[in-house]
Amino acid sequence: VTIINTGIGWHEARIPTIATSVPRGAYSWVTKKLRDENIVSVPLCATNRINAPTTIENILSSGSADLISMARPFLADGEIVKKSREGRHEDINTCIGCNQACLDHAFIGKTASCLVNPRACHETEIDITPNSVRAEDRLNIGVVGAGPAGMAFAHTAATIGHNVTLFDKSPEIGGQFNMAKRVPGKEEFHETIRYFNVQLRKLEKEGKLDIRLGTEVLYDDMDRLSSNSGDEKIDKWIIATGVDPRVPNIPGLDHPKVLSYIDVLRHKAKVGRKVAVIGAGGIGFDVSEYLLHHDDADDHDKSADEVNVDEFLTKWGVDKHNSDRGGLLPDEQIQIPPPHREIILMQRKKGKLGAGLGKTTGWIHRSELVRSKAVEMLPQVSYDRVDEDGNLHITVGSGDKKETRVLEVDNIILCAGQVSKKDLEKAAVDSGSDLAGKVFTIGGAYEAGELDAKRAIDMGTRLALKIKNDEVVPGKHSFTADIGAEEILYKKMMSVIR
């Protein structure tokens, strides 16, 4: 034996070990303990949620390990070591530990890739070579919306040589990532915004990109800019305006106690102690997690480096002294922080809440809520009305098991899905002008889903590489990865098993 790699746990473990909710370097204390007690004489390698040069240096300089092992961070940025060596930490596209495009793909036979870097494992399909577009093929492109899809398109298009103007009515880039980063366990989302901000500002300094934040674009603006002559003319428009919350048809939703997830996560609306959450998809779980832990007296959004390792280990019952088998404390000794709110989380359909969450991370989100003992989960709910006092009347179950309830709550939070913001696309089509053939909708504006950043970034990146091609027209502008051999084999195996 020449080296021991101290990989901790796996998905069968009841403790999160590699998901984004695990603090950076949370298990480096294991290798430090082995080194301090001189248990082994060979070099020890620390692993698990180590994704940044600062974390690596802290582990090595503190004597916690001799070596560092990483995997997913190389999917996010294949040049992470080179950039670290050159002191270009801000240029690193940081792994956010989401598992959505790597492990979640691997477990269903798809080619592994990366949410923040769709080029990973698709390098022959996605070739982002700087200034590779010939001068005569370069376009002036307007991008409306600086969320994940818009940022990805603008970054790729400007890098390969197009002239891009990026608009957003918000004073900051990031779109809905600016809400996600506020959710406990998703602090790494700060890093994706930081990465794109650095890269886009560099392109702006090079004269390849014009960033116009705090600027709302209307149809008349698009029509005017498309009619200009010379360098000011926009040849094609990319609409990446995202989504709006879907408002369900429930009488009484105009009551002031009713809020949307955007009111809570973006606008920081004050929320009472007892809350009903309508919708138990990814957003419903995120909002519930946020409300459980959010203290209105401390509105600071933590960065990934500020997440406390000891608090995480204590909450999940990890015994650093290894006094009990498996390094786990007995249930009665686990100290879970007191919740800030009581929550009733509901969905219309039957079955387990959160069934559609990430394949390798969904169990963590469900467990967080269950272990808090402050969240009641209700499936098969019909929402009858909100009364004049702001109470929610519901019917649970069906047939003989049907039960009516009145939820006396301080607030009702709507997390009932999203609808695409297609106003600009519709206006262009309805105009009957040539502009309709120059408008390409991407991301959530193209297809509303569970705030699917993986699809949004991938779609924006792939379209940017093909936007100059004449055969790429609105309606035929969505491109996805080729089906890999492993996915074909997996499907054949599953068909036999079933």
C-alpha positions, 0 to 999 in steps of 0.5 A: 500500500502506497497511498490511502484514499479516505473516501467517506460513505456513499449514497446508501449511507444515511448521512450526506457525504458529497451533495452540495449541502455538505460543507466544503472539506467536511470530512477532512478531519478523518484524515487529520485524526489518522495522521495525528494518531500515527495510525498509518505510515503512508500518505493519506488523501482527503476527499469529499466535497473539496472543490476550491483552491482555498479549501485545498490549501487549508486542508494541506496547510493544517496538516489534515492530509498529504494529498487531495482527491477530486473528481466532479470539480474536473467536470466543472472545470478541466483546468482547475489545477492550472488556474489554481497554480496560476493564481486565477481562482476567480476564473475557476468554474466551481463544482456546485455539488448538485449531482444533476448532470454527473451522478444523476446521469450515471445512475440512469445510463446517460453520459455524465456531464456537468450542470455548470459546464455542459461541455464536460464529456461532450467536448467533440460536440461542444467546441468553444474555440475563441474567435473561431467564427469567421468575420463575415459570419459574425452577428450582432446578437441581443440577449434579453435576460441574464439568468443561467440560459442568457449568461451561458449563451452570451458567454459562449457567443461572445467567446467564439466571436459574435458581438453580443449585447446582454440586457437584464432589467435586474441590477445583477446577473444570475436570474433565479440563481440569486434565489437559489443561493439563499437556500440553506445547502445551496450556498455554492450557487454564489460561485456560478454567478461569480464565475459568469460575472468574471467571464462576462466582464472580461469579454466586455473589456475585450469589446466583445460584449456589452452588458446593460443591467437595469434595462428592460427590453420591450418589443418596440425596443427590439423592433427599433434595434433590429431596424437600425443600420450599421453596427447598432443593428441587432441581427438576432434576438435571444429571449432568456426571460425565464419564468413567472410563478404559476398562480393556481385557480384557488378562490381568495388568493388575493389575500395579503397573507398569500405570497409567491416563492419569489416574494419570499426568496427574492423580495425577502417578504416577512413570513410568519411562524406557521406556514402553508406551502402549496406545491411540493416540487423542488421549489416547494422543498427549497422554500420549506428548507429556507423557512425552517432555518431562516432567521429574520433577525439575521438576513445575511446570505452565507457563502460556501466558505461560511457554512459551519462544518461542526454544525453540519456534523452535529445535526446529522449525528456524526460522531467525530470521536468514533465512540459508537459503531459506524461513527454515528451518534444514537438518535437520542443524542443527535442535536437538530437546530430548533426550527424557526417555523412550522410548515405544512407542505402539500401537493395535489397528486398521490404518493410521496412528496419529493418523488421527482427530486434529484436521484442522488440528492432527493432523499437528503431534502426529504430527510431534512424536512422530516428530521426537523419534526416541524413539517407536515407533508400532505399528498392528494390535496385539493385547495378549496379556498382562502377565507377572509382571515387568510386561512386555507381550506383544503380537502385531503384524500378521496372517497371514504378517506376524504377529510376537510381541514382548515389550516390556520396559518400566518402565510400561504406560499405558492410554489405551484410551478411556473409558466414561461415568459413568452411576451416578447416572442408572442409580440414578435410573432403577432407583429407579422414582421420579419422580426419573428424569424429573428427571435429565439427563446431559450431556458425557462422562457422556452420550456417552464419546468422545475427551474431546470438550470442544467437544461437552460445552460446546455441549451444556451451554450449549444445554440450559441455555437449554431446561431450563425447557421441558416438552417437554425430558425425559431422552432428548430433551435433546441439542440441536445447531447447525442445519445451515448453508447452507455444510455443505449445499453442501459435502456436495453438492459432495463427493457429486459429486466422489466 
